[in-house]
Amino acid sequence: MVVCGDDGLAHRLAAELRGVYREQVTLVVPPAGGSVRQPMAGRARAASAALLDRVVTAVNRGNGGPDGAPAAGARVVEAAEPTEAVLAEVGVERAAALALVYDDDETNIRAALTARRLNPRLRLVLRLYNRRLGQHIEELLDQAAALAGDATPGRGDTGADIATTVLSDADTTAPALVATALVGTSKVVDAEGLLLRAVERRPPRPGEVADPGLCTLALLSATNNDPAGAEGSEDSGDQGPRLLPDAAAVAAATGRGTVVLEQVAYSGPPLPAGRGGVPPFGSLFSLRLRWSLAGLLAAVFALAVALTLVTRDHPLHATYVTLLDLFAINEPAHNESTGRQVLQLLSGLVGLLLLPVLLAAVLEALGTFRTASALRKPPRGLSGHVVLLGLGKIGTRVLTRLRELHIPVVCVEADPEARGMATARRLRVPVVVGDVTQEGVLEAAKIHRADALLALTSADTTNLEAVLYARSVRPDLRAVLRLYDDDFAKAVYRTLRTAHPGALTRSRSVSHLAAPAFAGAMMGRQILGAIPVERRVLLFAAVSVGGLAQLEGRTVGEAFRAGAWRVLALDTAGRGDDGVVGEVPGAGLVWDLPDTYVLRGEDRVVLAATRRGLAELLGRRRGAGAAR
């Protein structure tokens, strides 16, 4: 496996492949002088820690074997860019998979085109922020692999093993970040229009029967004060979270919260990408101007009624004469009665008042149209909203997801030219431009009336400072902060939870959430997403049953392995057979599979699995321990 990148995701991905899947990894990173700080992978994983310790030095010297193959541990190559010479040096021609996770899309695309030419059968995993471009790149590289396979002797069928997968760390982590911050909205995985929703439930009271949902995905930690200091992680032992428990474990787990699969549905279409459009009529004029116009109309009506009573004229003709007097285009009433003369003078006075009001209306309407595409300010009286800090790659994806869920949002961004400013204008989301660490910025975002705070800037200290200040304003505010280092995220989470036990606080490392999906794609599987369960991660994947001895020929009940994997749904779309229709009616994804249904080789299923369970089920582990 070859991993090329320039930030924490590359190091986390390499550690994931080494520590979980036991793969030989070659990591290509920028030179030590220009590299970024690396996150710790966890003290319990000696191999992963050893790999990350080598990043800061050029361990490529003397690390390879006589044939230039990777050593038993890991090989780290320092290179400014993944050029053709660098890719050839790290052995792309012999590699099974290549991950290009640079922060720059162009760098990843250029390297992918070069790698596909060097090795048409290479499995490619690209990190691209532009989703539309990513779809085209997938098709282009897969087509190139298919043509090269047809032209090369012995390589007739490329198959899914050499497919190209384009992922985005922003898309992978956005659902989890959104779900953590919302009341009543649980952890979700969103992939290709599929929405998986999991709900965290408290332990049932004595005599109360908890709703099991569709299935129980996990048991939460048994204690809130882990004496080992590793609550919610793999180091918590029996007191920590248990992923994919069996029915007996769920029944015996009294006093422990659960994570259940409560709802599975298709998400709606994305918001239109068009312009802001015409503002509503009510927003064209201010409230004071609308009252002024209403008062003038009432005065005109009163003058018309009075003229009708004085002159005994028809109401329509009296209204017409009043309007002529109002606009000063009627003849003076020299020879008329006194009442008529008084009414004409009053109509002229109302006409003088009408002119500035009409001018103000025109100016306000022009100003409204001019600022329709500009940034909006938080409206007065706003409450129950989410304050989003940072409109970078992650923040923009989270903002889009929040608006798709119809959640009110107020954004705070220091850079007026940030990536997500255009998205905020298109979605007509209020934005406060300013440094969140400055006094008054969070107040302008109505933080004292907000329901949640999402601190997603690229600076850890900024996110932490914003959350601490928000805690001083609202001690019970739900807060989610994005932190670069996962160990730092754990320490912040424990400290904030201890200081504010009554509030919901979550610290999330983007690389920690995204790395399992990238690693799974490198192993040749389709990862739908990842759901964090405290400090652990539960993966959702779509796999083919054929060739998997643990699934093929077994019933759904027999295929379930507690703590490792569980079959959730059957994908019947595009199969063209009627064998399943009588037993499992319907097409597409079927979620209520009976335990007696026998999985066949041509079936494709959606399953939930732990990282190690998925590695055992579908990984390339060598030796007798590869499968049971």
ZIBEL-V340255 format. One line per field, one symbol per residue. ss: DSSP state (H for helix, E for strand, - for the rest). A space follows every 10 residues. Layout:
BEGIN
ss: ???
END
This chain:
BEGIN
ss: -EEE---HHH HHHHHHHHH- ----EEEEE- -HHH------ -----HHHHH HHH------- ---------- ---EEEEE-- ---HHHHHH- ------EEEE ----HHHHHH HHHHHHHH-- --EEEEE--- HHHHHHHHHH HHHHHHHHHH H--------H HH-EEEE-HH HHHHHHHHHH H-----EEEE E--EEEEEEE E--------- ----EEEEE- ---------- ---HHHHHH- -EE---HHHH HH-----EEE EEEEEE---- ---------- HHH---HHHH HHHHHHHHHH HHHHHHHHHH H---HHHHHH HHHHHH---- -------HHH HHHHHHHHHH HHHHHHHHHH HHHHHHHHHH -----E---- -----EEEE- --HHHHHHHH HHHH----EE EEE------- HHHHHH---E EEE------- HHHH--HHH- -EEEE----H HHHHHHHHHH HHH----EEE EE---HHHHH HHHHHHHHH- ----EEEE-H HHHHHHHHHH HH---EEEEE EEE--EEEEE EEEE------ ----EHHHH- E---EEEEEE E--------- --------EE -------E-- ---EEEEEE- HHHHHHHH-- ---HHH--
END
